[in-house]
Amino acid sequence: MPPSTDVRIRPVRHHGRLVAAALAAFFLAGLLWSLARNPNIHWAVVGKYLLKDLTLQGVGVTVYLAAISMVIGLAGGVVVAVMRLSRNPVLSSLAWLFIWIFRGTPVLVQIIFWGFLGAFYKQISIGIPFTDLTFWSADTNSLVTPMVAALLALGLNEMAYSAEIIRAGILSVDEGQYEAAHSLGMTPGQTLRRIILPQAMRMIIPPMGSETIMMLKTTALVSVIAGSDLLTNLQQVYAQNFEVIPLLIVASIWYLAMTSLLSIPQYYLERRYGKGRSRT
């Protein structure tokens, strides 16, 4: 018998999804309405300080801290990752010790430590170890300013995390790539730069993008040493006018804006290095 032409194909209706979406939209609208009508938030104060000079200066310092710290973390992370993978037990052990210390202690503790380094060492000197011969010396507090302390703490902490991310990416490359590069006469350094790291980027980019966003938010911790970042500047204001909630909302708006902007290049980098393997 010929197949019937009266059969109609209808998609399955997902009523549960519609109900869940309607409930979520309803509660979201209620929350936004509650926030907009809440007299304790003082939206006028939020609007006043959202684009104020001290806020914009804090945003600039926050971006600067995050960018320089990530450069230090990435550059040093590659070195530490290569040391960690080295067959030299001394280099591998030193890299492991570095990662163990900076990943095992809270970044807030590290920031405070570098901020009060002068309490440990009054002078920073360069000379011959185990002797009294000194070539150069400077006061620690004048050399390690709050900004320098913040960069040291954030950069070294990021270096430890980046090293593990990069090491995982390098280990994800098939060993046959090393053998093929060596058969072509490439040195280990050339193999790493031209063959291994470009392929490892597929595994490195997603977690490194998350680390960059995390670094941007972690800069708020430098407020404990008066780092002049966004949160520090706003804290100094609400310590005087007691408008804590409105100014924290200002900080949250700027952090959300900056992290959203950082998500854009991460998306395109993931697409570029994920060609041929990304899911539709």
C-alpha positions, -999 to +999 in steps of 0.1 A: +000+000+000+013+035-007+022+056+024-005+078+037+000+115+030-024+126+058+002+122+086+011+155+102+043+158+122+040+180+152+068+190+176+066+178+212+052+206+234+073+213+265+047+228+288+071+225+318+096+248+301+070+274+294+058+274+330+094+275+344+103+304+320+071+323+330+078+318+367+115+329+364+105+360+344+078+368+370+102+366+399+129+385+381+105+413+373+094+414+409+130+416+421+138+445+397+106+463+407+115+459+444+150+472+438+138+502+417+112+512+443+134+506+474+139+540+491+170+527+510+191+523+479+193+560+471+196+557+433+204+594+431+236+587+449+244+559+425+239+582+396+260+609+412+291+587+418+288+564+387+308+587+365+326+608+391+363+614+386+374+594+416+353+564+403+369+566+369+403+569+384+397+538+404+385+520+373+417+529+355+438+517+384+418+484+385+423+478+348+460+486+351+465+462+381+447+434+363+465+439+330+500+441+345+494+413+369+482+390+340+513+399+319+535+390+349+514+358+355+515+347+319+551+354+312+563+338+345+537+310+342+553+298+310+587+297+326+575+280+358+555+254+337+585+246+316+606+242+348+579+220+363+581+197+333+619+198+332+638+165+338+662+185+360+651+176+396+663+209+410+644+231+385+613+209+388+614+210+426+618+247+427+589+252+404+568+228+425+577+247+457+568+281+441+534+267+430+528+251+464+534+283+483+515+308+462+485+285+455+484+272+491+481+306+508+452+331+504+458+360+480+446+384+507+474+371+530+499+376+502+488+412+496+491+420+532+525+404+534+539+424+505+522+455+517+540+452+551+572+439+538+590+467+556+581+451+589+603+421+579+631+438+561+638+475+568+663+476+539+664+458+505+700+453+496+720+437+467+754+422+475+773+390+480+755+365+501+769+354+534+792+385+535+787+422+546+796+434+511+767+454+497+765+471+462+731+487+465+706+494+493+672+512+496+645+517+522+618+490+518+588+512+524+599+537+498+607+510+472+577+487+478+548+511+476+512+499+478+509+498+440+542+477+438+530+455+466+497+449+449+514+440+416+538+416+433+511+398+452+487+396+423+513+388+396+531+361+416+498+345+427+486+345+391+520+331+380+514+300+401+479+294+387+490+301+351+518+277+354+495+248+362+471+258+334+499+260+309+514+228+321+481+210+316+478+225+281+513+213+272+506+178+285+475+176+264+496+177+232+503+143+218+539+131+223+541+123+186+543+161+180+575+162+199+590+133+180+579+148+146+595+182+156+628+165+167+629+145+135+629+178+116+659+190+136+641+215+158+655+223+192+634+219+224+629+257+225+617+258+188+595+228+194+578+245+224+573+279+206+563+267+171+546+233+177+535+227+213+522+260+226+501+268+195+483+235+199+481+238+237+463+271+233+431+252+227+432+239+263+448+271+278+425+298+265+392+289+283+406+286+318+430+315+312+401+337+302+384+328+334+416+336+353+417+371+337+381+378+348+389+365+383+420+387+384+400+418+376+377+410+406+406+400+428+421+435+425+394+446+449+414+430+477+442+456+474+419+479+493+434+465+525+466+483+517+451+514+502+458+505+466+438+533+450+417+509+430+379+513+424+368+497+457+394+516+477+382+550+463+346+542+470+353+529+505+370+562+513+338+580+502+313+559+521+335+561+552+326+598+552+290+600+539+279+565+551+262+557+518+275+522+518+249+504+497+247+529+469+285+531+465+288+493+465+262+492+438+284+517+418+314+493+422+293+463+412+281+480+381+316+488+370+329+453+378+300+438+358+308+461+329+345+453+329+340+416+332+315+416+304+339+434+281+366+408+289+342+380+280+341+393+243+378+386+234+377+354+253+348+342+232+366+350+199+399+335+211+381+303+220+364+302+186+397+307+168+417+281+187+388+257+188+383+254+150+377+219+139+368+207+174+342+231+187+306+218+191+279+233+170 
